[in-house]
Amino acid sequence: MENNPWVAPIADQLQVGISHVIDYIRTDTYNLYSRHVAAKGAPHPKTNDKSKKISRRRD
């Protein structure tokens, strides 16, 4: 929990009141985090195939 970036915002909302925590959990920011955790995968590595670029062609 030490390195979790979501602990501080939730703790701040908890100081204001439990209803604010509920509202924060319903926001798009928190939902985006939930989808990221559910994906359970690293992004695919980028492919840097630049052999087809016109500027690199040697005629």
Rosetta blueprint (number, residue, H / E / L):
1 M L
2 E L
3 N L
4 N L
5 P L
6 W L
7 V H
8 A H
9 P H
10 I H
11 A H
12 D H
13 Q H
14 L H
15 Q H
16 V H
17 G L
18 I H
19 S H
20 H H
21 V H
22 I H
23 D H
24 Y H
25 I H
26 R L
27 T L
28 D H
29 T H
30 Y H
31 N H
32 L H
33 Y H
34 S H
35 R H
36 H H
37 V H
38 A H
39 A H
40 K L
41 G L
42 A L
43 P L
44 H L
45 P L
46 K L
47 T L
48 N L
49 D L
50 K L
51 S L
52 K L
53 K L
54 I H
55 S H
56 R H
57 R L
58 R L
59 D L
